[in-house]
Amino acid sequence: MRSQPHPDSPAITVTCAVVTVSDTRTPETDKSGQLIRQLLLTANHTVGDYTIIKDEPAQIQQQIELLVKNANIDAVIFNGGTGIAPRDTTYDAIEKLLEKTLPGFGELFRFLSYQEIGARAIASRAVAGIYQNKLIFSLPGSSNAVRLGMEKLILPELVHLVTQIQQ
């Protein structure tokens, strides 16, 4: 692991909302949502909200609007609905709201994913950005993709990104 140009304070705890976008998952079957929550807690962050919503653009955008009004939430991590099937609308719903995008997130996610699953990674529309001073991340719904995105991208930079937004 390379050293960070500006090390972050390990004492900072980030409060995240976890949103699973799925037409079929329940809290009991939502392995990816459970994994995000577990990884956040293990990294000494907190989960301020957790929900499962249908893959409907209006519901996704309403959930974002609701969560960004919560002063305790620093970041929102979505999983699911990032592919290219007709029901995969998470990317489209989120991308329209973002005030600033973090193109490197999607680029690096697809690069890392390519190393694991090959060319199929081109179908991933993982995205991240900022909306109303909140970080928004959107990962695919598979547990392998969630672990990759959380461990390699989100958790290493979460404190730094939140700190940058709050300056």
C-alpha positions in Angstrom: 0.0 0.0 0.0 1.3 3.4 -1.0 1.6 6.2 1.6 -1.1 8.9 1.5 0.1 12.4 0.5 -1.9 13.8 3.5 -2.5 11.2 6.2 -6.0 11.3 7.7 -6.8 11.4 11.4 -7.8 7.9 12.4 -10.0 9.5 15.1 -12.6 10.7 12.6 -15.7 8.6 12.4 -17.9 9.0 9.3 -21.7 8.4 9.5 -23.0 6.7 6.4 -26.4 5.7 5.1 -26.6 2.4 3.3 -29.2 1.9 0.6 -29.8 -1.3 -1.3 -31.6 -0.9 -4.6 -33.5 -4.1 -5.3 -36.9 -5.4 -6.4 -36.4 -8.7 -4.5 -34.1 -8.3 -1.5 -35.2 -8.2 2.1 -33.2 -7.3 5.1 -32.6 -11.0 5.7 -31.4 -11.7 2.1 -29.5 -8.4 1.5 -26.0 -9.8 1.8 -24.4 -6.8 0.0 -26.1 -4.3 2.3 -25.1 -6.3 5.3 -21.5 -6.4 4.0 -21.3 -2.7 3.6 -22.6 -2.2 7.1 -20.1 -4.7 8.5 -17.2 -3.2 6.7 -18.1 0.3 7.9 -18.4 -0.8 11.5 -15.1 -2.7 11.3 -13.4 0.5 10.1 -14.9 2.4 13.1 -17.5 4.3 11.1 -21.2 4.3 11.9 -24.3 3.4 10.0 -26.9 6.2 10.5 -29.5 4.7 8.2 -30.2 1.5 6.3 -32.9 0.8 3.8 -33.9 -1.2 0.8 -35.8 0.5 -2.0 -37.2 -0.6 -5.4 -35.2 0.1 -8.5 -37.4 3.1 -9.4 -35.7 6.4 -10.3 -38.2 8.5 -8.4 -37.7 6.3 -5.2 -34.0 6.5 -5.6 -34.0 10.3 -5.9 -36.5 10.7 -3.0 -34.3 8.6 -0.8 -31.3 10.8 -1.7 -33.3 14.0 -0.9 -34.4 12.5 2.4 -30.9 11.4 3.4 -29.1 14.6 2.5 -31.4 16.6 4.8 -30.1 14.5 7.7 -27.3 16.5 9.3 -25.9 13.4 10.9 -25.3 11.6 7.6 -21.9 12.3 5.9 -22.1 9.9 3.0 -24.6 7.6 1.3 -23.5 4.3 -0.1 -25.9 2.7 -2.7 -25.6 -0.9 -4.0 -27.5 -2.4 -6.8 -29.0 -1.3 -10.1 -25.8 -0.2 -11.8 -25.9 -2.5 -14.8 -27.4 -2.1 -18.2 -30.6 -4.2 -17.8 -33.9 -2.2 -18.3 -34.6 -2.3 -14.5 -31.1 -0.9 -13.7 -31.8 2.7 -13.1 -29.7 3.6 -10.1 -26.9 5.2 -12.1 -29.4 7.3 -14.2 -31.3 8.5 -11.1 -28.1 9.4 -9.1 -26.1 10.9 -11.9 -28.8 13.5 -12.6 -28.6 14.8 -9.1 -24.8 15.0 -8.6 -23.4 18.5 -8.4 -19.8 17.3 -8.7 -18.8 13.9 -9.9 -15.8 11.9 -8.9 -15.0 10.3 -12.3 -12.0 8.5 -10.8 -14.2 6.4 -8.7 -16.0 4.7 -11.6 -12.8 4.5 -13.6 -10.8 2.8 -10.8 -13.7 0.6 -9.9 -14.0 -0.7 -13.5 -10.2 -1.1 -13.7 -10.1 -3.1 -10.4 -13.2 -5.1 -11.5 -11.6 -5.9 -14.8 -8.7 -7.5 -13.0 -11.2 -9.8 -11.2 -13.9 -10.5 -13.8 -12.4 -9.4 -17.2 -14.2 -7.5 -19.9 -17.6 -7.9 -18.3 -16.5 -4.9 -16.1 -17.5 -2.6 -18.9 -21.2 -3.1 -18.0 -20.7 -1.6 -14.6 -22.0 2.0 -14.1 -20.5 2.5 -10.6 -20.5 6.2 -9.9 -19.7 8.7 -7.1 -20.0 12.4 -6.5 -21.3 15.1 -4.2 -24.8 16.3 -3.7 -25.7 19.0 -1.2 -22.4 18.5 0.6 -22.9 14.8 1.0 -20.8 12.1 -0.6 -22.8 9.7 -2.8 -21.4 6.3 -3.9 -23.1 3.8 -6.0 -21.8 0.2 -6.3 -23.1 -2.8 -8.1 -25.2 -5.2 -6.0 -23.0 -8.3 -6.0 -21.1 -8.9 -2.7 -17.8 -9.3 -4.6 -18.3 -5.9 -6.2 -19.3 -4.4 -2.9 -16.2 -5.8 -1.1 -13.9 -4.6 -3.9 -15.4 -1.0 -3.9 -15.5 -0.7 -0.2 -12.0 -2.2 0.6 -10.1 -0.7 -2.3 -11.8 2.7 -2.9 -14.4 3.9 -0.4 -12.9 3.0 3.0 -9.3 4.2 2.2 -10.6 7.6 1.1 -13.8 8.1 3.1 -12.4 10.3 5.9 -10.3 12.4 3.4 -13.3 13.0 1.1 -15.7 13.9 3.9 -13.1 16.2 5.4 -12.6 18.0 2.1 -16.3 18.5 1.7 -16.7 19.9 5.2 -13.9 22.5 4.8 
